[in-house]
Amino acid sequence: PESKRGQAEVKQSPSFTEMACQWLNGSDHLAPSTIYGYRKILSRPPLTDISDKPIDKLPFSALQALIAGHPWTSAKTRNHAISVLRGVFELAVMDGLLPTNPAAKLKFAKQQKPDPDPLTLDECNRVIDWLAKNKPDGVQNYFEFAIFTGLRTSELIALQWGDVDFGRQVVRVQNAKVMARLKSTKTHQIRDVRLNSRALAALNRQKALTYLAGKEVFIHPNTGQPYIGDKPPRLFWDAALKALGLRKRVAYQTRHTFATLNLMAGANPMWVARQMGHTTMKMLLDRYSKWIDSEDGQEADKLENILGQNLGQKKGNREQPKVITNS
């Protein structure tokens, strides 16, 4: 009896997997795509290597060795795994199972974003023309609109006809679609994007195809259903670049192309930032400084022209020296 009572008092801590399931179930505030990504990480090595271990038997040194010993495909994936570990162990702390979070001091790897790789205007026209000739109606419109508005892919596939104001020539960007679900935009802000002539032309052509069919502006031309993710448009894009012999780029480069075309045309960077939904000017300047710098010579010439004109005026107004003669 005494031993039975002692055994009853000994309560084994939950396993890492049990704790992870509780953590995920309580993470409904996260985006579905984020939860999906975390589930993938938990279902693969190296986190599956500790799935059955009690949560209180995993010290910092064990977690550090776990992360350091795995051949990660990218710094981003490694950092996501650390985020999962931090979240799971923080829940264990909150439940009183651990005094401190052993994953809190795991170091994130530095991530370097690849530089933008935009298309030139000539390449844009070639891609759009190829899509018009070789893909179903609507695909050309999708990419012409994408290039000349700079909308994110998630914003493009969420765009509805009710968001379009043809009179003011603007679209209101207030939703994004990720994994078939509507959510707020990446920055959680609504913005109005002005339509230039190319974007407006694409939208008018698309109006003839989908305006009466439903709410969504862009639909999958083969199924007639709204896009639920970025894969179908990406396949059209990849086919166009390959057929034209252009360097392979992700379809998200349409957004970078909009930014660089505007900046090289002399558009105010602050206006470009607002159109793209950047929360700060710093984001735009950090990302696209190369294309802003390319105009520095022309900007410097503006001042030189003023200085030159001013110098010429001074020369013209300068009094001639008096000639002193002996008389």
MOMOQUI-V233052 format. One record per residue. N is the residue number from 1. RES is the residue in one small letter. SS is DSSP state (alpha for helix, beta for strand, coil for the rest). NEAR is the number of other C-alpha atoms within 8 Angstrom. D_FIRST is the distance of its C-alpha to the first C-alpha in Angstrom with 2 decimals. Layout:
n=N res=RES ss=SS near=NEAR d_first=D_FIRST
n=N res=RES ss=SS near=NEAR d_first=D_FIRST
//
This chain:
n=1 res=p ss=coil near=4 d_first=0.00
n=2 res=e ss=alpha near=5 d_first=3.79
n=3 res=s ss=alpha near=6 d_first=5.46
n=4 res=k ss=alpha near=7 d_first=5.05
n=5 res=r ss=alpha near=8 d_first=6.21
n=6 res=g ss=alpha near=8 d_first=8.63
n=7 res=q ss=alpha near=7 d_first=9.83
n=8 res=a ss=alpha near=7 d_first=10.56
n=9 res=e ss=alpha near=6 d_first=12.53
n=10 res=v ss=coil near=6 d_first=14.54
n=11 res=k ss=coil near=5 d_first=17.33
n=12 res=q ss=coil near=5 d_first=19.95
n=13 res=s ss=coil near=8 d_first=23.51
n=14 res=p ss=coil near=8 d_first=25.82
n=15 res=s ss=beta near=11 d_first=28.22
n=16 res=f ss=alpha near=13 d_first=31.84
n=17 res=t ss=alpha near=8 d_first=32.95
n=18 res=e ss=alpha near=8 d_first=30.59
n=19 res=m ss=alpha near=13 d_first=31.88
n=20 res=a ss=alpha near=9 d_first=35.42
n=21 res=c ss=alpha near=8 d_first=35.24
n=22 res=q ss=alpha near=8 d_first=34.19
n=23 res=w ss=alpha near=11 d_first=37.04
n=24 res=l ss=alpha near=9 d_first=39.58
n=25 res=n ss=alpha near=7 d_first=38.62
n=26 res=g ss=coil near=7 d_first=39.33
n=27 res=s ss=coil near=8 d_first=42.62
n=28 res=d ss=coil near=7 d_first=44.82
n=29 res=h ss=coil near=5 d_first=47.24
n=30 res=l ss=coil near=7 d_first=48.28
n=31 res=a ss=coil near=7 d_first=51.10
n=32 res=p ss=alpha near=8 d_first=50.20
n=33 res=s ss=alpha near=8 d_first=51.89
n=34 res=t ss=alpha near=8 d_first=49.73
n=35 res=i ss=alpha near=11 d_first=46.48
n=36 res=y ss=alpha near=8 d_first=47.87
n=37 res=g ss=alpha near=8 d_first=48.62
n=38 res=y ss=alpha near=11 d_first=45.16
n=39 res=r ss=alpha near=8 d_first=43.58
n=40 res=k ss=alpha near=8 d_first=45.87
n=41 res=i ss=alpha near=11 d_first=44.82
n=42 res=l ss=alpha near=10 d_first=41.10
n=43 res=s ss=coil near=8 d_first=41.79
n=44 res=r ss=coil near=8 d_first=43.63
n=45 res=p ss=coil near=9 d_first=43.21
n=46 res=p ss=coil near=9 d_first=42.35
n=47 res=l ss=alpha near=12 d_first=39.86
n=48 res=t ss=alpha near=9 d_first=38.44
n=49 res=d ss=alpha near=7 d_first=37.58
n=50 res=i ss=alpha near=8 d_first=34.80
n=51 res=s ss=coil near=9 d_first=33.75
n=52 res=d ss=coil near=8 d_first=30.22
n=53 res=k ss=coil near=9 d_first=29.52
n=54 res=p ss=beta near=11 d_first=27.16
n=55 res=i ss=alpha near=12 d_first=29.45
n=56 res=d ss=alpha near=8 d_first=28.25
n=57 res=k ss=alpha near=6 d_first=28.99
n=58 res=l ss=coil near=10 d_first=32.71
n=59 res=p ss=coil near=8 d_first=34.63
n=60 res=f ss=alpha near=10 d_first=38.34
n=61 res=s ss=alpha near=6 d_first=39.36
n=62 res=a ss=alpha near=8 d_first=37.69
n=63 res=l ss=alpha near=12 d_first=39.41
n=64 res=q ss=alpha near=9 d_first=42.66
n=65 res=a ss=alpha near=8 d_first=42.61
n=66 res=l ss=alpha near=10 d_first=41.81
n=67 res=i ss=alpha near=10 d_first=44.87
n=68 res=a ss=alpha near=6 d_first=47.15
n=69 res=g ss=coil near=6 d_first=46.52
n=70 res=h ss=coil near=8 d_first=47.42
n=71 res=p ss=coil near=4 d_first=51.06
n=72 res=w ss=coil near=7 d_first=51.63
n=73 res=t ss=coil near=6 d_first=54.57
n=74 res=s ss=coil near=6 d_first=55.50
n=75 res=a ss=alpha near=10 d_first=54.65
n=76 res=k ss=alpha near=8 d_first=54.09
n=77 res=t ss=alpha near=9 d_first=51.30
n=78 res=r ss=alpha near=13 d_first=49.67
n=79 res=n ss=alpha near=10 d_first=49.83
n=80 res=h ss=alpha near=10 d_first=48.37
n=81 res=a ss=alpha near=11 d_first=45.35
n=82 res=i ss=alpha near=12 d_first=44.89
n=83 res=s ss=alpha near=8 d_first=45.21
n=84 res=v ss=alpha near=10 d_first=42.42
n=85 res=l ss=alpha near=9 d_first=40.14
n=86 res=r ss=alpha near=12 d_first=41.01
n=87 res=g ss=alpha near=9 d_first=40.30
n=88 res=v ss=alpha near=12 d_first=36.90
n=89 res=f ss=alpha near=12 d_first=35.68
n=90 res=e ss=alpha near=10 d_first=37.22
n=91 res=l ss=alpha near=10 d_first=35.10
n=92 res=a ss=alpha near=13 d_first=31.99
n=93 res=v ss=alpha near=12 d_first=33.30
n=94 res=m ss=alpha near=7 d_first=33.97
n=95 res=d ss=coil near=7 d_first=30.43
n=96 res=g ss=coil near=7 d_first=29.10
n=97 res=l ss=coil near=9 d_first=27.71
n=98 res=l ss=coil near=9 d_first=30.34
n=99 res=p ss=coil near=6 d_first=32.34
n=100 res=t ss=coil near=6 d_first=35.59
n=101 res=n ss=coil near=11 d_first=37.17
n=102 res=p ss=coil near=11 d_first=37.55
n=103 res=a ss=coil near=11 d_first=40.21
n=104 res=a ss=coil near=6 d_first=42.37
n=105 res=k ss=coil near=6 d_first=44.43
n=106 res=l ss=coil near=9 d_first=45.14
n=107 res=k ss=coil near=4 d_first=48.92
n=108 res=f ss=coil near=7 d_first=50.89
n=109 res=a ss=coil near=8 d_first=53.72
n=110 res=k ss=coil near=5 d_first=57.20
n=111 res=q ss=coil near=6 d_first=58.68
n=112 res=q ss=coil near=4 d_first=62.41
n=113 res=k ss=coil near=4 d_first=63.78
n=114 res=p ss=coil near=4 d_first=66.57
n=115 res=d ss=coil near=5 d_first=69.98
n=116 res=p ss=coil near=8 d_first=71.49
n=117 res=d ss=coil near=8 d_first=73.60
n=118 res=p ss=coil near=9 d_first=75.83
n=119 res=l ss=coil near=10 d_first=78.60
n=120 res=t ss=coil near=8 d_first=82.24
n=121 res=l ss=alpha near=7 d_first=84.15
n=122 res=d ss=alpha near=7 d_first=85.94
n=123 res=e ss=alpha near=8 d_first=82.67
n=124 res=c ss=alpha near=10 d_first=81.39
n=125 res=n ss=alpha near=8 d_first=84.50
n=126 res=r ss=alpha near=9 d_first=84.23
n=127 res=v ss=alpha near=11 d_first=80.61
n=128 res=i ss=alpha near=11 d_first=81.43
n=129 res=d ss=alpha near=9 d_first=84.52
n=130 res=w ss=alpha near=10 d_first=82.65
n=131 res=l ss=alpha near=13 d_first=79.93
n=132 res=a ss=alpha near=11 d_first=82.64
n=133 res=k ss=alpha near=6 d_first=84.31
n=134 res=n ss=alpha near=6 d_first=81.32
n=135 res=k ss=coil near=10 d_first=78.39
n=136 res=p ss=coil near=9 d_first=78.03
n=137 res=d ss=coil near=9 d_first=79.43
n=138 res=g ss=coil near=11 d_first=77.26
n=139 res=v ss=alpha near=13 d_first=75.89
n=140 res=q ss=alpha near=13 d_first=78.94
n=141 res=n ss=alpha near=12 d_first=78.55
n=142 res=y ss=alpha near=10 d_first=74.89
n=143 res=f ss=alpha near=10 d_first=75.64
n=144 res=e ss=alpha near=12 d_first=78.87
n=145 res=f ss=alpha near=13 d_first=77.08
n=146 res=a ss=alpha near=15 d_first=74.21
n=147 res=i ss=alpha near=12 d_first=76.63
n=148 res=f ss=coil near=11 d_first=78.77
n=149 res=t ss=coil near=14 d_first=76.08
n=150 res=g ss=coil near=14 d_first=73.36
n=151 res=l ss=coil near=9 d_first=70.53
n=152 res=r ss=coil near=9 d_first=67.14
n=153 res=t ss=alpha near=9 d_first=66.26
n=154 res=s ss=alpha near=11 d_first=63.49
n=155 res=e ss=alpha near=14 d_first=66.11
n=156 res=l ss=alpha near=11 d_first=68.72
n=157 res=i ss=coil near=17 d_first=66.63
n=158 res=a ss=coil near=11 d_first=65.51
n=159 res=l ss=coil near=13 d_first=69.09
n=160 res=q ss=beta near=9 d_first=70.34
n=161 res=w ss=alpha near=9 d_first=73.87
n=162 res=g ss=alpha near=6 d_first=73.02
n=163 res=d ss=alpha near=9 d_first=72.56
n=164 res=v ss=beta near=10 d_first=76.16
n=165 res=d ss=beta near=10 d_first=79.07
n=166 res=f ss=coil near=6 d_first=82.24
n=167 res=g ss=coil near=4 d_first=84.45
n=168 res=r ss=coil near=5 d_first=83.01
n=169 res=q ss=coil near=10 d_first=82.28
n=170 res=v ss=beta near=11 d_first=78.67
n=171 res=v ss=beta near=11 d_first=75.23
n=172 res=r ss=beta near=11 d_first=72.26
n=173 res=v ss=beta near=12 d_first=69.23
n=174 res=q ss=coil near=10 d_first=66.18
n=175 res=n ss=coil near=11 d_first=63.71
n=176 res=a ss=beta near=15 d_first=62.22
n=177 res=k ss=beta near=14 d_first=60.67
n=178 res=v ss=beta near=12 d_first=57.80
n=179 res=m ss=coil near=8 d_first=56.05
n=180 res=a ss=coil near=8 d_first=57.96
n=181 res=r ss=beta near=7 d_first=56.77
n=182 res=l ss=beta near=9 d_first=59.04
n=183 res=k ss=beta near=8 d_first=58.00
n=184 res=s ss=coil near=10 d_first=59.85
n=185 res=t ss=coil near=12 d_first=62.00
n=186 res=k ss=coil near=6 d_first=60.67
n=187 res=t ss=coil near=8 d_first=61.80
n=188 res=h ss=coil near=6 d_first=60.88
n=189 res=q ss=coil near=9 d_first=64.53
n=190 res=i ss=coil near=8 d_first=67.27
n=191 res=r ss=beta near=10 d_first=70.61
n=192 res=d ss=beta near=9 d_first=74.03
n=193 res=v ss=beta near=11 d_first=75.56
n=194 res=r ss=beta near=9 d_first=79.32
n=195 res=l ss=coil near=12 d_first=80.75
n=196 res=n ss=coil near=8 d_first=83.50
n=197 res=s ss=alpha near=6 d_first=86.04
n=198 res=r ss=alpha near=10 d_first=84.09
n=199 res=a ss=alpha near=13 d_first=80.84
n=200 res=l ss=alpha near=11 d_first=82.79
n=201 res=a ss=alpha near=8 d_first=84.64
n=202 res=a ss=alpha near=13 d_first=81.40
n=203 res=l ss=alpha near=10 d_first=79.96
n=204 res=n ss=alpha near=8 d_first=83.10
n=205 res=r ss=alpha near=9 d_first=82.98
n=206 res=q ss=alpha near=13 d_first=79.32
n=207 res=k ss=alpha near=9 d_first=80.15
n=208 res=a ss=alpha near=7 d_first=82.20
n=209 res=l ss=alpha near=10 d_first=79.19
n=210 res=t ss=alpha near=12 d_first=76.20
n=211 res=y ss=coil near=11 d_first=77.39
n=212 res=l ss=coil near=5 d_first=77.47
n=213 res=a ss=coil near=6 d_first=74.57
n=214 res=g ss=coil near=6 d_first=71.70
n=215 res=k ss=coil near=8 d_first=70.34
n=216 res=e ss=beta near=12 d_first=69.82
n=217 res=v ss=coil near=12 d_first=72.78
n=218 res=f ss=coil near=13 d_first=71.73
n=219 res=i ss=beta near=12 d_first=70.27
n=220 res=h ss=coil near=10 d_first=69.70
n=221 res=p ss=coil near=10 d_first=73.14
n=222 res=n ss=coil near=5 d_first=71.83
n=223 res=t ss=coil near=5 d_first=69.31
n=224 res=g ss=coil near=7 d_first=70.78
n=225 res=q ss=coil near=7 d_first=67.33
n=226 res=p ss=beta near=9 d_first=66.34
n=227 res=y ss=coil near=11 d_first=65.09
n=228 res=i ss=coil near=10 d_first=61.31
n=229 res=g ss=coil near=11 d_first=61.23
n=230 res=d ss=coil near=10 d_first=63.49
n=231 res=k ss=alpha near=6 d_first=63.56
n=232 res=p ss=alpha near=9 d_first=66.51
n=233 res=p ss=alpha near=9 d_first=68.87
n=234 res=r ss=alpha near=10 d_first=67.86
n=235 res=l ss=alpha near=8 d_first=68.91
n=236 res=f ss=alpha near=11 d_first=72.33
n=237 res=w ss=alpha near=9 d_first=72.71
n=238 res=d ss=alpha near=12 d_first=71.80
n=239 res=a ss=alpha near=8 d_first=74.30
n=240 res=a ss=alpha near=11 d_first=77.08
n=241 res=l ss=alpha near=13 d_first=76.60
n=242 res=k ss=alpha near=10 d_first=76.49
n=243 res=a ss=alpha near=7 d_first=79.59
n=244 res=l ss=alpha near=8 d_first=81.51
n=245 res=g ss=coil near=6 d_first=80.54
n=246 res=l ss=coil near=7 d_first=78.98
n=247 res=r ss=coil near=6 d_first=76.24
n=248 res=k ss=coil near=7 d_first=72.77
n=249 res=r ss=coil near=8 d_first=71.18
n=250 res=v ss=coil near=7 d_first=68.36
n=251 res=a ss=coil near=9 d_first=69.55
n=252 res=y ss=coil near=8 d_first=68.32
n=253 res=q ss=alpha near=12 d_first=71.45
n=254 res=t ss=alpha near=13 d_first=73.35
n=255 res=r ss=alpha near=13 d_first=71.92
n=256 res=h ss=alpha near=12 d_first=72.97
n=257 res=t ss=alpha near=14 d_first=76.36
n=258 res=f ss=alpha near=12 d_first=76.93
n=259 res=a ss=alpha near=12 d_first=76.21
n=260 res=t ss=alpha near=11 d_first=78.45
n=261 res=l ss=alpha near=10 d_first=81.32
n=262 res=n ss=alpha near=10 d_first=81.42
n=263 res=l ss=alpha near=13 d_first=81.19
n=264 res=m ss=alpha near=11 d_first=83.91
n=265 res=a ss=coil near=6 d_first=86.07
n=266 res=g ss=coil near=7 d_first=85.88
n=267 res=a ss=coil near=9 d_first=83.48
n=268 res=n ss=coil near=7 d_first=81.98
n=269 res=p ss=alpha near=9 d_first=78.54
n=270 res=m ss=alpha near=7 d_first=77.16
n=271 res=w ss=alpha near=8 d_first=78.31
n=272 res=v ss=alpha near=12 d_first=76.79
n=273 res=a ss=alpha near=13 d_first=73.44
n=274 res=r ss=alpha near=10 d_first=73.49
n=275 res=q ss=alpha near=13 d_first=74.42
n=276 res=m ss=alpha near=10 d_first=71.54
n=277 res=g ss=coil near=9 d_first=68.97
n=278 res=h ss=coil near=11 d_first=68.26
n=279 res=t ss=coil near=8 d_first=66.69
n=280 res=t ss=coil near=7 d_first=68.63
n=281 res=m ss=alpha near=10 d_first=71.88
n=282 res=k ss=alpha near=6 d_first=70.06
n=283 res=m ss=alpha near=9 d_first=68.30
n=284 res=l ss=alpha near=12 d_first=71.70
n=285 res=l ss=alpha near=9 d_first=73.35
n=286 res=d ss=alpha near=7 d_first=70.57
n=287 res=r ss=alpha near=8 d_first=70.61
n=288 res=y ss=alpha near=11 d_first=74.35
n=289 res=s ss=alpha near=9 d_first=76.10
n=290 res=k ss=alpha near=6 d_first=77.85
n=291 res=w ss=alpha near=10 d_first=79.71
n=292 res=i ss=alpha near=11 d_first=80.54
n=293 res=d ss=alpha near=7 d_first=81.79
n=294 res=s ss=coil near=8 d_first=84.09
n=295 res=e ss=coil near=10 d_first=86.15
n=296 res=d ss=alpha near=8 d_first=86.45
n=297 res=g ss=alpha near=7 d_first=89.85
n=298 res=q ss=alpha near=7 d_first=91.28
n=299 res=e ss=alpha near=8 d_first=89.88
n=300 res=a ss=alpha near=8 d_first=91.45
n=301 res=d ss=alpha near=8 d_first=94.74
n=302 res=k ss=alpha near=8 d_first=94.81
n=303 res=l ss=alpha near=8 d_first=94.98
n=304 res=e ss=alpha near=8 d_first=97.50
n=305 res=n ss=alpha near=8 d_first=99.74
n=306 res=i ss=alpha near=8 d_first=99.69
n=307 res=l ss=alpha near=8 d_first=100.36
n=308 res=g ss=alpha near=8 d_first=103.15
n=309 res=q ss=alpha near=8 d_first=104.78
n=310 res=n ss=alpha near=8 d_first=104.51
n=311 res=l ss=alpha near=8 d_first=105.99
n=312 res=g ss=alpha near=8 d_first=108.84
n=313 res=q ss=alpha near=8 d_first=109.62
n=314 res=k ss=alpha near=8 d_first=109.74
n=315 res=k ss=alpha near=7 d_first=112.08
n=316 res=g ss=alpha near=6 d_first=114.30
n=317 res=n ss=alpha near=6 d_first=114.49
n=318 res=r ss=coil near=6 d_first=115.06
n=319 res=e ss=coil near=4 d_first=118.46
n=320 res=q ss=coil near=4 d_first=120.84
n=321 res=p ss=coil near=4 d_first=121.79
n=322 res=k ss=coil near=4 d_first=125.21
n=323 res=v ss=coil near=4 d_first=127.82
n=324 res=i ss=coil near=4 d_first=129.80
n=325 res=t ss=coil near=4 d_first=133.37
n=326 res=n ss=coil near=3 d_first=136.12
n=327 res=s ss=coil near=2 d_first=138.98
//
